[in-house]
């Protein structure tokens, strides 16, 4: 019924556009054109499982885990390290984000601190 599914989906998983644009100045590659994934606050997986996923993503599939694992990037590599950034809007409002970009597929992972 809705004609707006595409743009809405993108907006759901990316921070406000002003933040996206500012990320270019932080040294991120093509922030306006790459995929953004919000990490969310779902429960973290156990250390053991991260270890298994790190060495053999295929194990996860064999063991019936869901395809999308939060310890791995969409391209199958380990997630990039997130760093804290503080943004100040013209209004003076300050927000903090954790942001990290995968060096392989350039997907940007983020969350609001
Ligand atoms: Zn990646």
Boltz pocket constraint, residues with backbone or C-beta under 6 A from the ligand:
constraints:
  - pocket:
      binder: B
      contacts: [[A, 73], [A, 74], [A, 75], [A, 76], [A, 77], [A, 102], [A, 103], [A, 104], [A, 105], [A, 106], [A, 107]]
      max_distance: 6.0
